[in-house]
Amino acid sequence: MTDANAPDRSPWAVFLIFLRLGLTSFGGPVAHLGYFRDEFVSRRQWLSERSYADLVALCQFLPGPASSQVGIAIGLSRAGYGGALTAWAGFTLPSALALILLALGIGSYSDTLPAGVLHGLKVVAVAVVAQAVWGMARNLCPDAPRISLMAVAACLVLLVPSVWSQVGVIAGAGVIGLWLFKAQPAAAHDPLPITVGRRAGAVWLTIFVALLVALPVLATLFPHPALVMVDAFYRAGSLVFGGGHVVLPLLQAEVVPTGWVDHDAFLAGYGATQAVPGPLFTFAAFLGASMTQAPTGWLGGLVALLAIFVPSFLLVVGALPFWEGLRRHGRTQAALRGINAAVVGLLLAALYQPVWTSAIQGPRDFALALVALVALMAWKLPPWLVVMACGVAGGLLGAFA
């Protein structure tokens, strides 16, 4: 890729770009991938379409929030470790701070935005995801075999709606790619400029496993509330596949029966999390700030937030050096062609369920989504402006319903 944006290579520049995304990226993890693609593939050209799809495929394999992990990887490729940390901070802190403030009693979550505005934000997610599906399918599914793989992947995920079915579909598509497609030279791929070596990657992965094993033992031997809390949230971020929505039942089992967070407060935080931009894992900040035992408040929110996101950082930084090496091989490239088609199929399935089914409830919603899609694809308006306009339009439509 051409380096037309060299000044953007500082961690501070990366932070500002991701901060804007963290303030405007409504719609959940699938929509976030659409925002990232528009920003870093189409607009800034930091990544090629293939490199971006490879990142999405890798993060689908890893436990944790896929969109946040993609953001960490993009920051790492642009500005090293500092870029990875600032990309995470910029994308995560806006919603985390808002949820901590809510947990501390600043305002009422049900009155934060009118219902029509919230619904308008859900409708615009349809347009964002549809744009991502169209752009990725055009580049990654150019022939009948890959179009077929995309369709089969989407059907399987919709018919068998489980986290493991997604992982299985991606793995199966890789095997089919090995059998179906011929190996291509490494020049067909634009590798990410990852500065982490394999030895460093192995160290990060070792730290991830060591913490996963040691924290439960330490929490049992030294049951300090802060250590027990770190163990619970680190485990949640380490073992949950499928993103933010999937982590909610595990967090509920950790914090409600133990009396750490009241059930009603848990539900209030869950509702508020749907109304803020950024990753759904920031729900941990609300829970940490709502704790009935120390640490609580601001300290509890930040501890819980860091604990649930540390596994994502360790896994991405540790896995990327090995991923870069593997995908340069011809047979790996063949497998990735199958995997990339399956990733488009997963996004297509997500466009229907839950994005479409939760947002499009009648002709007015369809019309608003269509106008938003035209604004993104034909008028080339910035996504944040389209998001704001849809929120306002949703509020007006709700007021006159």
PEBEL-V226737 format. One record per residue. N is the residue number from 0. RES is the residue in one small letter. PHI is phi in degrees with one decimal (NA if undefined). OMEGA is omega in radians with two decimals (* if undefined). Layout:
# PEBEL-V226737
{{N;RES;PHI;OMEGA} {N;RES;PHI;OMEGA}}
This chain:
# PEBEL-V226737
{{0;m;NA;3.06} {1;t;-75.2;-3.11} {2;d;-95.3;-3.11} {3;a;-78.9;-3.06} {4;n;-125.7;-3.10} {5;a;-56.1;3.11} {6;p;-60.3;-3.13} {7;d;-76.0;-3.07} {8;r;-85.4;3.07} {9;s;-84.0;3.09} {10;p;-56.4;-3.13} {11;w;-66.2;3.10} {12;a;-64.0;3.09} {13;v;-61.2;3.12} {14;f;-59.5;-3.09} {15;l;-64.9;3.13} {16;i;-65.3;-3.13} {17;f;-73.1;3.06} {18;l;-64.0;3.08} {19;r;-62.7;3.09} {20;l;-65.4;3.13} {21;g;-65.9;3.12} {22;l;-88.2;-3.00} {23;t;-125.7;-3.03} {24;s;-86.3;3.06} {25;f;-86.3;2.96} {26;g;111.6;3.10} {27;g;90.9;-2.97} {28;p;-62.0;-3.13} {29;v;-66.3;3.08} {30;a;-64.3;3.11} {31;h;-58.1;3.11} {32;l;-61.2;3.07} {33;g;-67.6;3.08} {34;y;-61.2;-3.14} {35;f;-61.8;-3.14} {36;r;-61.4;-3.14} {37;d;-63.4;-3.06} {38;e;-75.6;-2.93} {39;f;-103.2;3.08} {40;v;-100.9;-3.05} {41;s;-77.5;-2.99} {42;r;-88.8;-3.05} {43;r;-90.5;3.12} {44;q;57.0;3.02} {45;w;-71.5;-3.08} {46;l;-129.7;2.95} {47;s;-80.4;3.10} {48;e;-58.7;-3.11} {49;r;-68.4;3.14} {50;s;-62.5;3.13} {51;y;-65.0;3.11} {52;a;-63.0;3.10} {53;d;-63.7;3.10} {54;l;-61.3;3.13} {55;v;-61.9;3.14} {56;a;-62.0;3.12} {57;l;-60.6;-3.08} {58;c;-71.3;3.01} {59;q;-67.3;3.11} {60;f;-74.0;-3.05} {61;l;-83.5;3.00} {62;p;-69.1;3.13} {63;g;109.2;-3.09} {64;p;-78.8;-3.02} {65;a;-60.8;-3.08} {66;s;-66.0;3.10} {67;s;-64.9;3.13} {68;q;-66.3;3.06} {69;v;-61.8;3.11} {70;g;-62.6;3.10} {71;i;-60.5;-3.14} {72;a;-65.3;3.11} {73;i;-64.8;3.09} {74;g;-62.5;3.11} {75;l;-62.7;-3.12} {76;s;-68.6;-3.07} {77;r;-90.8;-3.01} {78;a;-143.4;3.06} {79;g;68.9;-3.12} {80;y;-60.0;3.11} {81;g;-61.9;3.09} {82;g;-65.9;3.10} {83;a;-62.6;-3.12} {84;l;-69.0;-3.11} {85;t;-72.8;3.06} {86;a;-62.9;3.10} {87;w;-63.0;-3.09} {88;a;-63.8;-3.11} {89;g;-63.1;-3.09} {90;f;-77.3;-2.97} {91;t;-99.6;-2.96} {92;l;-63.1;-3.12} {93;p;-56.4;-3.13} {94;s;-71.3;3.13} {95;a;-63.5;3.13} {96;l;-65.2;3.12} {97;a;-62.2;-3.10} {98;l;-73.1;3.06} {99;i;-65.8;3.09} {100;l;-60.6;3.09} {101;l;-62.4;3.14} {102;a;-62.3;3.12} {103;l;-80.2;3.06} {104;g;96.8;3.12} {105;i;-81.1;3.11} {106;g;85.5;3.12} {107;s;-117.7;-3.03} {108;y;-63.7;-3.10} {109;s;-75.5;-3.11} {110;d;-106.2;-3.10} {111;t;-63.1;3.11} {112;l;-137.8;3.04} {113;p;-61.5;-3.11} {114;a;-58.9;3.14} {115;g;-64.5;3.10} {116;v;-64.9;3.12} {117;l;-60.5;3.14} {118;h;-67.3;3.07} {119;g;-61.7;3.10} {120;l;-68.8;3.06} {121;k;-69.5;-3.14} {122;v;-66.3;-3.11} {123;v;-65.7;3.07} {124;a;-61.9;3.08} {125;v;-59.8;-3.13} {126;a;-66.1;-3.12} {127;v;-64.0;-3.12} {128;v;-68.5;3.13} {129;a;-61.5;3.09} {130;q;-63.0;3.13} {131;a;-65.1;3.13} {132;v;-61.7;-3.11} {133;w;-63.6;-3.11} {134;g;-64.6;-3.12} {135;m;-70.6;3.13} {136;a;-65.2;-3.13} {137;r;-62.3;-3.10} {138;n;-91.6;-2.98} {139;l;-106.1;3.11} {140;c;-127.4;-3.02} {141;p;-86.4;-3.07} {142;d;-134.4;-3.05} {143;a;-61.0;-3.14} {144;p;-59.1;-3.10} {145;r;-75.7;3.02} {146;i;-62.6;3.12} {147;s;-65.3;3.09} {148;l;-60.4;3.11} {149;m;-58.8;-3.10} {150;a;-66.2;3.14} {151;v;-63.9;3.12} {152;a;-60.3;3.14} {153;a;-62.2;-3.13} {154;c;-64.1;-3.11} {155;l;-64.1;-3.12} {156;v;-67.1;3.12} {157;l;-72.0;-3.10} {158;l;-79.4;3.12} {159;v;-122.7;-3.01} {160;p;-79.0;3.07} {161;s;-139.1;3.12} {162;v;-62.2;-3.08} {163;w;-68.9;3.08} {164;s;-65.4;3.09} {165;q;-64.4;3.12} {166;v;-63.0;3.14} {167;g;-64.5;3.13} {168;v;-63.8;3.13} {169;i;-65.4;3.12} {170;a;-63.7;3.12} {171;g;-63.5;3.11} {172;a;-65.4;3.07} {173;g;-63.9;3.10} {174;v;-63.8;3.11} {175;i;-62.9;3.10} {176;g;-61.8;3.08} {177;l;-60.0;-3.09} {178;w;-82.2;-2.96} {179;l;-91.9;-3.00} {180;f;-108.3;3.09} {181;k;-79.6;3.11} {182;a;-66.2;3.09} {183;q;-119.5;3.13} {184;p;-64.5;-3.09} {185;a;-63.4;-3.11} {186;a;-63.5;-3.14} {187;a;-69.6;-3.07} {188;h;-116.3;3.05} {189;d;-101.0;-3.05} {190;p;-70.5;3.05} {191;l;-72.6;3.11} {192;p;-79.0;-3.12} {193;i;-75.5;-3.10} {194;t;-94.1;-3.11} {195;v;-88.1;3.11} {196;g;-83.1;-3.12} {197;r;-66.6;3.13} {198;r;-64.2;3.10} {199;a;-64.0;3.10} {200;g;-59.9;3.11} {201;a;-64.0;3.11} {202;v;-65.1;3.14} {203;w;-62.7;3.12} {204;l;-65.8;3.10} {205;t;-64.9;3.10} {206;i;-62.5;3.11} {207;f;-58.6;-3.12} {208;v;-66.4;-3.12} {209;a;-60.7;3.12} {210;l;-67.2;-3.14} {211;l;-63.2;3.14} {212;v;-84.1;-2.99} {213;a;-79.4;-3.05} {214;l;-60.6;3.09} {215;p;-61.9;3.13} {216;v;-65.7;-3.14} {217;l;-64.8;3.13} {218;a;-66.2;3.09} {219;t;-77.3;-3.11} {220;l;-74.3;-3.11} {221;f;-127.8;-3.00} {222;p;-75.6;3.03} {223;h;-72.4;-3.08} {224;p;-53.9;-3.12} {225;a;-65.2;-3.13} {226;l;-68.3;3.09} {227;v;-63.0;3.12} {228;m;-65.8;3.11} {229;v;-60.2;3.12} {230;d;-59.6;-3.09} {231;a;-63.6;-3.08} {232;f;-76.2;3.07} {233;y;-63.8;3.13} {234;r;-64.0;3.12} {235;a;-62.2;3.13} {236;g;-72.4;-3.08} {237;s;-90.4;-2.91} {238;l;-112.6;-3.06} {239;v;-98.5;3.01} {240;f;-94.1;3.02} {241;g;109.4;3.02} {242;g;95.1;-2.93} {243;g;-60.7;-3.09} {244;h;-63.0;-3.08} {245;v;-71.0;-3.08} {246;v;-75.8;-3.06} {247;l;-60.1;3.13} {248;p;-60.3;3.13} {249;l;-66.1;3.11} {250;l;-65.3;3.11} {251;q;-60.0;3.13} {252;a;-66.7;-3.12} {253;e;-82.4;-2.92} {254;v;-106.4;-3.09} {255;v;-84.3;3.13} {256;p;-60.1;3.14} {257;t;-76.9;-3.13} {258;g;82.6;3.13} {259;w;-65.5;-3.11} {260;v;-133.5;3.09} {261;d;-65.3;-3.09} {262;h;-60.0;3.13} {263;d;-63.9;3.09} {264;a;-64.8;3.10} {265;f;-59.4;3.14} {266;l;-66.3;3.10} {267;a;-62.2;3.11} {268;g;-65.0;3.10} {269;y;-62.3;3.11} {270;g;-63.6;-3.14} {271;a;-66.5;-3.13} {272;t;-61.5;3.11} {273;q;-69.8;-3.04} {274;a;-95.1;-3.10} {275;v;-107.1;3.07} {276;p;-74.4;3.07} {277;g;86.8;-3.01} {278;p;-71.9;3.13} {279;l;-69.8;3.11} {280;f;-63.9;3.10} {281;t;-67.8;2.98} {282;f;-54.0;3.10} {283;a;-60.0;3.12} {284;a;-64.3;3.08} {285;f;-60.8;-3.11} {286;l;-64.0;3.13} {287;g;-61.6;3.12} {288;a;-73.5;-3.11} {289;s;-94.3;-3.06} {290;m;-58.3;3.09} {291;t;-85.3;3.11} {292;q;-131.7;-3.11} {293;a;-67.3;-0.04} {294;p;-78.3;3.12} {295;t;-139.9;-3.13} {296;g;63.3;-3.11} {297;w;-60.8;-3.13} {298;l;-63.7;3.12} {299;g;-61.5;3.13} {300;g;-62.9;-3.13} {301;l;-70.1;3.11} {302;v;-62.8;3.13} {303;a;-63.4;-3.13} {304;l;-63.0;3.14} {305;l;-65.6;-3.08} {306;a;-63.3;-3.08} {307;i;-80.7;-3.12} {308;f;-97.4;3.14} {309;v;-56.0;3.10} {310;p;-58.2;3.13} {311;s;-61.8;3.13} {312;f;-62.9;-3.11} {313;l;-62.9;-3.11} {314;l;-68.6;-3.11} {315;v;-66.3;-3.11} {316;v;-64.7;3.13} {317;g;-75.0;-3.05} {318;a;-85.1;-3.03} {319;l;-59.9;3.13} {320;p;-59.4;3.13} {321;f;-75.6;3.09} {322;w;-63.8;3.13} {323;e;-60.1;-3.14} {324;g;-69.4;-3.10} {325;l;-64.9;-3.01} {326;r;-78.6;3.02} {327;r;-80.4;-3.13} {328;h;-77.4;-3.08} {329;g;-59.8;-3.12} {330;r;-68.9;3.06} {331;t;-65.0;3.08} {332;q;-60.9;3.11} {333;a;-63.2;3.10} {334;a;-62.8;-3.11} {335;l;-67.5;3.08} {336;r;-64.0;3.04} {337;g;-68.7;-3.14} {338;i;-63.6;-3.14} {339;n;-60.9;3.09} {340;a;-63.4;3.12} {341;a;-67.2;3.10} {342;v;-61.2;3.08} {343;v;-62.5;3.09} {344;g;-62.5;3.10} {345;l;-64.4;3.10} {346;l;-66.2;3.09} {347;l;-63.7;3.09} {348;a;-63.1;3.13} {349;a;-67.4;3.08} {350;l;-59.1;3.10} {351;y;-79.9;-3.08} {352;q;-131.8;0.34} {353;p;-104.2;-2.92} {354;v;-64.9;-3.10} {355;w;-66.1;-3.02} {356;t;-65.4;-3.13} {357;s;-90.4;-3.04} {358;a;-111.3;-3.03} {359;i;-91.1;-3.08} {360;q;-114.3;3.13} {361;g;179.1;-3.11} {362;p;-58.0;-3.13} {363;r;-64.5;3.11} {364;d;-65.4;3.12} {365;f;-62.3;3.14} {366;a;-63.2;3.14} {367;l;-64.6;3.11} {368;a;-63.5;3.14} {369;l;-65.3;3.10} {370;v;-62.0;3.12} {371;a;-63.3;3.13} {372;l;-65.3;3.09} {373;v;-63.5;3.13} {374;a;-62.5;-3.14} {375;l;-76.1;-2.97} {376;m;-91.2;-3.08} {377;a;-97.9;-3.12} {378;w;-84.7;3.10} {379;k;58.8;3.08} {380;l;-74.3;3.13} {381;p;-64.6;-3.09} {382;p;-56.2;-3.10} {383;w;-63.5;3.13} {384;l;-69.4;3.11} {385;v;-65.0;3.11} {386;v;-61.5;-3.13} {387;m;-63.9;-3.13} {388;a;-64.0;3.12} {389;c;-68.4;3.07} {390;g;-62.4;3.10} {391;v;-64.5;3.13} {392;a;-62.0;3.10} {393;g;-62.6;3.10} {394;g;-64.3;3.12} {395;l;-66.8;3.12} {396;l;-64.1;3.12} {397;g;-67.5;-3.12} {398;a;-68.9;-3.09} {399;f;-102.9;-3.14} {400;a;-70.6;*}}
